[in-house]
Structure formats: C-alpha cells, structure tokens
Amino acid sequence: MVDDRDGGTGIGDTAESGVGPIVLRGTAASPGLSVGRAFVIDRRRIKTPKRHIADDEVQSEIARFDAALAASSDQLDRIKRKLAEKEGEDHFLILEAHQLILHDEHLVEPTRRRIREEKVNAEWALRKTVEEIKAVFDAIEEDYFRERRSDVDFVGDRILRTLLGVDTVPTLPPAGAIIVAHDLSPADTAHLHRAACGAFATDVGGKTSHSAILARAFEIPSVVGLDNITDHVGNGDLLIVDGMRGEVIIRPTPEQCEEYRGKARSHLHFMRELLANRDLPAETQDGARVRLYANVEIVEEVPTALDHGAEGIGLYRTEFLYLDRPDLPKEEEHFMHARGVLRRLYPYPATFRTFDLGGDKAAPFPGLQPEENPALGLRSIRLCLKERPLFKAQLRGLLRASVHGRMRIMFPMISGVGEFREAKAVLDEAKAELEKEGVPFDPKVPVGIMVEMPAAVMVADLLAREADFLSIGTNDLIQYALAIDRVNEHVGYLYHPLHPAILRMIRYVVDAGHAAGVRVGLCGEMAGEPMFSLVLLGLGLDEMSMNSTSIPVVKSVLRGAKLSVARELAEHALSLPTAADIEALVHDHMKERYPQDLLRAAGDVLV
C-alpha cells in the first residue's frame, strides 16, 4: 500500500533538521510496504480514580458499573454493524470474544464484590479485578496465550473509559495514514480499517495477537513488538513500514522515501499479478500436482484464505475456542463453530486439529498445574486422553458438523501407534453414541496425525498403516529434533529448517506414507517459506499448508518449476553436511531461476 500525500501536516519528505533516519526492528505481523504520515493513537492508561463510598451508595455504584458494561457492549455492537456494511459478517468472532469477556463472571462478580465489601468506586474495583486476571496470563510462557492478556486489558480499558465518560473510539485518521500506538485492540483495528489506513506500527504485540490476525485478514501492512516506537514518533512524522522485514524507518531521507515508494508500488503490482493465479492449480511444468492449503486460527481468516487461492484448510487450530473464558466449550459450541467453517469453505476440505493445550498453554482445566518443562509435559493429545469427557465433547461436535462439508480430523503430538489407537478409540466411542442417538455424521471422515516428534518419524511406516493421512508439523519437529527452544534468543541461531536431519526426517515420513498409500503434507511454518518450496516438492510432499498470504508466492514458485529439477535439488541438499551448505545451495538455485520480484516476495533478504 502506498500513500504519497502529506496528510495535511505540512511536513516535507525530509528527515528533521539534525535528526537522521531511525530504524526500529520488530515482528513482521502482516506483509506489505507503506510510506505515509504517522497518526499517533494515545492508548496510554488513563488515571483510575479511587474513592471510598458510603453504605447507601453501594447499589447505585454497582448499577453504574452494570450500565457501563451494557454501554460497552452496545459500542462493540455498533462497530460490528459498521464492519458488516463494508466487509460482511466474517470478522465478528474476535469482537464477540470481547463481548464475552465483558460479561464473564470472573470479571463482573469480583468487581461487584469489591464494590460491596471494600466500599470503593466502580473504577477502582474494576482496575483491581483486571490486574488480578492479567497476572494469571502473565505467568503463561506460550506467546499465543500470553497475548490474550491484552484482550482483558482492552475490555477493562473500554469499561473504564465508559465509566469516566472518556471517548472509547479513536478519531478516524486521513486515508493512507500509518497508525502508531502502544497497542491496538481488535475493535480499534476494525474501526481504523474503515479509514483505509496505510499500515500499523505498535510497541507491543505478536503475530498471534488478535489485532495482527485482523491486520492480515484486512491485508494491512503491520509491524508489532517495536518496544518504544511511540517514544520516537509524533503526529505527522513521515514513516516507512516494511511488513515483510519487520522494520519501521522514522523520518526517512527523500531517497529512502522514493526507493520504498517504488518498492511498494512494485510489490503491490506484483502481488496483484500473483493473485491472478488464484484459481490455477499448483502444478509444475511437468505435471506434478501439489495441494496448497491454509493454516487458520479463527473463522475470520477463511475468506482471506479463499481469496489467496487456498484449496482448503490444512490446519485449523481449535485452541481459539478455549481462550478468554473461565469455562470449557461444550459439544454444541464445537458443532456450531465447525459447521460455520465448513459452510464458508465448501466445497473445499478443512482439517480440524483437536485441541493442542496444556503445559504452558493455559486452559481452564480443573487441576491443571504449571510445569517446569511444559514442552515435554501434559499437553496436546496427552491432555485429551487424560480429560476424555472433554475430548469426546469436541469429537462429538466435530462429527456432527462433518455432514455440512468436507472434514478431516487430525490428532497432534502422537508419539506412536498405541497413542494413536487410544485416540481413535475415543473417536469410535463418539461415533457409536451418535449412531445410537440417531444423530447424523460422516462415518468415513478421514482421520490423520501430525508428525512432530522424532519418535513418530521413526515409526512413520507403522503409523501410516493406520492413518488416512500424515501431516508433518515442522515447528515442533525442529524444536524436538534439534533440542532447541525456538523462542529462546540464546539458541535461536540453531533453528534451521534446512538442517540435514530435518530434511532426512521429512523424506523418511514421505516415503513411509507413500509406501502405505496415504498422502503426506507439511503444515509447519516451513511450508509457507517460498525459498524452501522446491526442496519440499523434491522430497515428495503431496500437500503444503501455510499462512494464506504465502500461497500465491509458493504457487508461483511451483508453477515455474519442474518436478525432475526439484528432485535433483533435494537429492543434492540431502548429500550436504550442514544447514549453511544447504541454504547456500537453495539460495543460488532460486536466484538463478526466478525473477527478483518473486524472490523479494519470498522474503529473500539477499536480493
């Protein structure tokens, strides 16, 4: 996205006198490039007043709190209606999640109790309750779940502003402005999207925050986790946002502005050209066909996946249903949610991974305690098999939804055949119950596993005999195989998807699956890296599932290749001793055969 206007600031395209450009690096949350003027949204915490109230003021203070809850819910309803006018109803669930928090008993009841017992005003009681809830989230190490803390913060801030009569909705910026804030709520993101803003840049946040998910859904370039961009930027400052590299340039030189405007125009034009391949198959020049699917976390992402040419969902993460709530989703909720996904996606298939929770992924399971080594603890399928009634509730809901589209069910973190059989036994029990009750479901719904443990790799031939499909989850497989924590900056340099051991594992699983006559896919982040696409093709994968926005680029790489050449590349890579050797080989191969625009879109920083 490019904006060449000054936005009425009167500031020219130059760095401020005596101040050179500042480059801040954060997390690339949504791809794209934008040059524009900063529009700073002050989301700093407003001062919370504290006062003691008399006994005869308690009920009126509780009533004031309840009125603020209702007014805040009405505000979110208005935002949803405005969003529906422009985008339809596909982006509602995140805003509805905030409405659920508004009425959550863990927020509402403790606040009312504080007003009654401590005789304090509603604002102060609310603040103390929100701080308690946030402290629970602060103890969680997993990024996706820790970022739910911000959702509680946003809801608390909305109620507080309503109580104090402070405006809860930011002023709409001029078209093309770059939004700079400490953080943005999903409601802010949806509201600002209507103004056709150029990009988002925030101090905090990660790729899995709700606002980042919406930014990708709305295709707004976004860089988050910049730490202190709000300290460096004022309204009207000229900015460059690079949502592919995760960089923001503050007060760039005229030469940088011209360079990035050219890059932005070129990137936008090139991506539009790539989207022309949306309805074309991912087929090589010598006729090899690969299915390209999308990894999806919430139903709002489904339209974006289809718009980018996804042939289905290869990984639907069902953990979202367990977040931001004190209770557990019931069978009916699983059914309604899965049915909605299948109906939106039809006639394409959707692969639902059963809940991957536990350990450092917080969920409201009774008695679930923090663990010293959560990656190796009670999580994922292990937790499912321990909490069988809850596992079966999800499976019953999924099975009931299976008649509304093309569904696949996938079990995560399977270590061997025994564990897989145990999980399938629970599924069979759910089928028997539904059949006895006369409830329709697809009795032949395909059932597969994620191969993400070295143990599963070594028995892939045995698993393939009992599974309908295999899907390699490289995020955890790399972590477990190389014994590194991928979010630990001290060992992050060891995280190499093209490590010889990882490539050999992928080849072994593919060969085992094909020998048993089942399809093998890959659904880790590695699948969405276009620079790896030819190696993965050469290793024999049938399917690749990735972030939606990666699909057009990966498809273009595959359509410009020959399977025979990709196999030669993979064989050469498998013969090399180090990840560095393989990375150099792949880079040289791609640079020799593909245009610079495609390599840049593929994230090749050396172009």
N, C-alpha and C positions, 0 to 999 in steps of 0.2 A: 504494500500500500504506500502510495507516495502523496505527499501534500506539499505544494510549492508556495502556499500562501503564508503571509506573515501573521495571519490571525488577528490583525488589528493591534498588534503590540508595538509596532513602530521600531522593532529591533531588526537590524540588518543581519545578513548571513555572515557574521564575523564573530570570532571569539571576543569576549570583553577585553577592553584595553588592559594589557598587562597580565591577562589570565589566559593561559594556553588551554587547549582541549584537555578534558579529564576523561579517562576511560575507566568505567566500572564494569566488573565482570560478575555475573550472577548465574542463574539457571535458565537455560532456554526452555520456556514453558509452552510457547506456541510459535511456529515458524513464520518467517516473513521479515521484510525490511521496511522501515518507515523513517522519514525525515519530517520533522514538524516542530511546532511550538509546545512547550510544556504547559499543561493545565494542572496545577497542583491542587489536590483534594486533601484538606486537613482533616485527617481522621484520628488526630491525637485525642486521647481520652479526656473528656470534659470532667471538670471537677465535680465530685459527688458530695453533695451537702449531707451533713449528719446533724440531726436534732432529736431530742427526746420528746415523746408525746405523752399526753395525759391519758388516763384510762378511757375517758369518754371520747377520745379521738381515734381509738384503735380501729373500730369498724369502718369509720369514714376513710381511714388511711388504706385499709385493705380494699375497700371499694375503689379508691383511686388507683391502686395497683391493678385491680381487675379491669378497670376501664382502660388503662394503658395497654394491657395485654390485648384487649379487643381491638383497640385502635391500631396497634402494631400489626395485628393480623389483617385488618382491613387495608393497611398500607401495602402489604405484600399481595393481597388480592388485586389491588389496583395495578401494581406492577405487572402481575401475571396477565391481566386483561390487556394492558398496553402491548405487552410482548406478543400476545396471541394475535393482535391486529397485524403485526408485521411478520412474525415467524411461525405462527401456528402454535400448537399445544405441546410440541415435543421437548420443550426446555423447562417444564413445570416442576419436575420432581425435586430438583435442588431447592427451589423456593418453598415447595411443600415441606421439605425436610426442616426448614427454618420455622415454618408454622407449627410443625410437630414439637420442636424444641420449646416454642412459645408456651405450649400447653402441657409440657412434660411435668409430671408430678415431682420430679427431682429438682426442678427449678421453681415451680409455683408453690408447692407446700412448704418447703423450708423458708421461703421468703415470707409467706403469710405467718408462719410460726414465729419468725424473728420479730415481726411487727407486734404480734400479740405478747410474746414472752419478754422481749428485750425493750419493748416500748420505744422503738425507733421508727423513723420515717421510712417510707417505701423505697426511696432511692438507696439509702444506706443498707437496708435489709437485702435488696436485690444485689448490690455490689458484693456483699459478703458471701452470698449464695453462689454467685458466678465465680468468685475466686476459689471457692471450695471445689466446684466442678472442674475448673481448669487445672487445679492441682492434680487431680486424678489423671487427666490427659497428659500432663507434663511428665508423668512417670513412664509413659509409653515410649519405647525406642523406635518402633516402626513408623516411618515418615507418614505413610498414608493415614494412619490412625491418629498420630500426634497432631496432624493438621486439622483434625476435626475440632481441636481446641478453639481454633479461630471461629468456627461456626457458632460455638457457645458465646464467644466474645461479641460477635456481630449481633446476635439476638439480644444479649444483655444491653449492648450499646443502643440498639433500636428502642427497647423499652425505656431505658433511662432518658433518652432524648425526648421521647413522648411524654414522660412524666414531667420533664423540665420545660417542655414547650419549645425545644430546640429543633430546628429543621433536620429531618432524617434523610432527605433526598438531596444529593449533590446537584448543584446547578449544571444544566447541560452545557458542555463546552462547545466551542466552534468546531465545525466539521474538520476532520484531519488532525485535531489536537492530540498530543501524546499525554495520556493520563499518568501522572506521577502521584503516588500515595504510599503511606506506610503499608497499607494492606487494602484490598478491595473485597467486599462481600459479594456473594453471588447476585444479590439484589442490585448492588452498585453496578456490577458487570453487565447485567441485563439492561439496566436503565441507561448506562453510558453507550451501550451498543447501538441504541436508537439514534444517537447523535453522530454515528459514522466516525467514531474517533479513530486515530491512526495507529495507536499502539498503547500498551500498558507497561509500566515500569514500577515495581514495588520493592520496598525494603525487605519484606519477608515473603514467605510462601514457597511452595514447591510444585513440581509437575503434577502432583496428585491432589492439590487443593481444588476445591470446587470452582473457584474463580478461574483457575488455569484450565480446568476441563471445559468451562463455558467459553473461554477465550479461544480454545482450539475449535470448539463447535461453531463459533461465530467467525473463525478464521481471522482473528485479530492478533498481530504480532505481539508477543509478550515475553518480557524478561523479569523474573522474580528473584527473591533472595539476594538483592543487591546491597543489603545491610543498611546503608545510610544515604541512599540517593536523595531522600527528602532534605538532607542537610546541605546538599550541594546545588539543588535546583530551585529556581524561583519561577513564578509565573512568567511566561513569555520567553524563557530561555530556549534557544534552539537545541534540539536533541536529535541524535541518530539512534534508533533502536534496531539491533540486529538479533532477531528472534531465532536465528539458526546457530549463531556462535554464542549467544547468551551475553552480549555486550551492549553497553549504552555509552555513547560518546556525548559528553556535555560540552556545549559551546564549541562545536567543531569549526575548523577553518573553512573558508569558501571552497577550497579544493576538495576537502573531505565531503562537504555537502554535495558538490557536483558529482563526485565519484559515487557516493551512495545513492543519490537520486538515479543515476544511470543504472547502478546495480539493482535498485528496487524496480525500476521500470522493466529492466531485462528479466528479472526473476518473475515478476508478475506476468509478463507476456509469456515467458517460457512455461510457467505453471499452468496458465490457461491453455496453452498448446498441449501440454501433457494431459490435461483433463479431457481433451478430445478423445483420448484412448479409453475413456471410462467404460464404454460398452464393448471394447475389444478384449479378446482373451489374452491371458499372459502365456503366450505361445512363442517358442523360439523359432528361428528361421528354418530349422529342420524338423519342425512339427512336434516338439516336446511341450506338453501342456502342464502348467503348474496352477493350482488354485490359490488365489490371493484373498485372504480373509482379514477381518479387522479384530483387534483386541479392544474390548469395550468394557467400561466400568459402570456406566449408567445409561438408561434408555435414551437420554437426550443425545447421546453420541451416534445413535443408529442412523438418523438422516444424513449426517456428515459422512459416515462410512459408505452409505449407498452413493452419495454424491461423488465420492472419490473412486468409485469403481469396485468396492468390496463385493465379493461373490458370496458373502455370508459372514458370520462371526465365528472365528476360530477359538476365541477365548472370551467368554462372558464371566466376569468376576462377580460372584453373587454376594461378596462381603458387604457391598454397599447397604444391603437391607438390614445389616446388623449394627449399623453405626448410628450415633447421635440419638440413642434411645435407651431407656432403662430396662426394657423387656426384650423378649426374643420374638422374631417374626413367626406368625402362625402359618399353618398349611395354606389357608385361604390367601394370605398375602403373597406367598411364594407362587401360588397359582395365578393370581391376578397379574403379578409383575411379569412372569414368564410368558403368559398369554399375550400381554401387551407387546413384548419384544418380538414374539413370533409373528404376530399380526402385522407389525410395522415392517418386518423383514421379508415376509413371504413374497416370492417363492424360494428365497434363499435359506440355507440352514443356519442354525445357531447352536453353538456348543456351550452348554452351561457347565462350568466347573463348580462342583459342590463346595461349600464354604471352606475357605482356607484361613482359619482363625486359630487363636490360641497362642501361648507363649507371649511374644511381645506384641501380638495383635490383639488389642483389648476387645472383649466382647462380654456382655452381661451374663456369662455362665456362672451359676452359683458354685462357689468353692474354687474357682479358677484363680490360682495364685501366680504372682510374678515369678519367673525362673531365672537362675543365674546364667544359663546358656540356652536362651529361648529358641535359637535356630535349630537346636538338637533336642528340643523338649516336646511337651504335649501340645501339638499343633496339627492343623490340617486334618488328614484322614484319621490320624490317631485320636484326635479330639472327637471327630464324627463317630468313631466306633465306641468311644467311651460314653458319649452322650447320645445313645441310639434313638431315644424318642424324638429328640430334636432333629437328628439326622433324617429319621424316617419322615418327619413332618415336611422337611424340604423335598425329599424324594417323592412323596405323595403329591405335593403341589406341582412339581415339575412334570410328573407323569400325567396328571390331569390336564396340564397345559399342552402336552405333546400332540393332542389331536387338532390343535389350532395352527400347526405349521410343521416345519421340518426341524426336529430337535435331535441333538446328541447330548449325552450326559458323560461328563469326564471327572474322574477321581484324581485329586492331586496327591503328590508325595507318597506314591505307592512304592514300597521297598521290595516287594516280591509277590509271588503267586498267592501265598497264603493270605496276605493282607488284601489282595485284590478279590479273592474269593469271598472273604469275610464281608467286604463292602458290597459285592454283588448279591450276597445272601440277604442283606438288609433291603436292597432294591427288590429282590424277588418277593420278600415278605410284603412290601408295599404294594407290589403288583397283585399278589394274592388277595390282599384286603380289598383293594379297589374292585377287583373282579367279583368278589363275594358281595360287595355293596352295589354292584351294577353300575359303577362309575366308569365311563369310557376313558380309555387311554390307548396309546400306541404300544402294543405288546412287543414290537420289534424295534423299539427305539435303540439306536446304536449306543454302545457303552465302551468307553475307552479310558486311557490313563495318561497322566502326564509323567514323562520320564525325566526326572530332575534329581535323581540320586545315583551315584556310581553303582550302588547295589542293583538298581533297576536296569542300568545299562548292561551289567554283566549277566542278567537273566532275561534280557530282552527277548531272546528266542522263545523262552518259556511263557513269558507274558503275552507275546504276540499270538500264541496259540489260543489264548482265552479272551483276547480283547478284539473289539471291532475296529479299533484304530489306535495308533500311538501318536502322542504329541510331545515333542521334546521341549521342556522348559529350561532354556539355557541360563536364565537369570540365576536360579538356584543351582543348576548343574555346575556352572562355572565356579560358583562360590564353594560348593561342597568338594568338587574335584581338585581345586587348587588351594583349598584350605585358607580362603581369604574372606574377610568381611567387605563386601563391595562398597559399603558406605563409610568405611574407615579410611580416612585420608592418608594414614600412615602406610597402608598396604594397597591403596587403590592402584598404584602403578603396576601391580602384579595382575590386575584384572584384564586378561587378554582373551577375547572371544576366539581369536585365531591361534590360540595355543595348540601345538601339535596334539596334545592329549585330548582337547575338546573336539577337534576335527575327527580324530580317530573314533571317539565315542559316538559322534553323530553318524559316521559311516557304519559303525557296528550296529547301531539301532536300526538304521535304514535297511541294511542287508537282512537283519533278523526279521523285520516286519514284512519285507517283500517275500522272503522265503516262506512265510506263513500266509501270504496272500492278503495282507492288510496294508492300508495306506499309512504313511508316516508323514507327519507335519512337524513344524517348529513354530512355537508361539512365544519364545522369549524375545527380548529387545533386539537380539542379534538379527532376527528376521527382518526388522524394519531398517536395517543399515544397508542402503543400496550398494555400498562398496563391497559387501560380503555376498551379494546376491548370486554372482556367478559361481563362487566356491560352493555355496549351498545347493545350487542347481546341479553342479557337477557331482556332489555327494549323493544325489538321487532323491532328494525330498519331493514329495507329491504336493505338499501344501505349505504355505507360509502365512502366518498370522501376525499382524503388526498394527501400529498406530495408523489410523485412517489416512493421514496426510502423507505417509510414506508410500502408499500404494501406487499412485501414478508414476513415481520415480522408479520404484522397483520394477513395475510393469514395463516401463520404457527400457530399462537395462535388459530385462529378459527377452523382450521382443527384438532387441538388437543383437542378440547372441545366437550361437549355435550350441546345441547340447554337446556335440562332439568336442568343441573347443573348451567348453566349461568342464567337461570330464578330464581333459588334458590338464587344465589349470588345477583342478582338485587333486589329481594324482601327483602333480609337481609339488603342490603345497604339502601333501602328506609325506613327501620324501624329505622335507626340510626339517632341520633340528630345532629351530627356535621360532617363537612368535614374531620376532623382529624380521627374520628372514621371510616369513610368510607374508607379513604386512607389506614389505617392500615389493615382493613379487606381485601381490594383488594390486597395489597402487600403480606399479609400472604397467601392468596388463590393462587396467582400466583407462589409464591416461593415454595409452596407445590407441585405444579403440573407441572411445566415447568423447563427445564434444565437451568443452569446458563448462558450458551452462549446466549440463546434466551432472557433471562431477561436482560442481558447486552446490547444486540442489541436493546432491547425495551427501553433502557435508564434508567433502574433501578439502581440508584447510590448506593443503599444499598447492591448490590450483592458483 
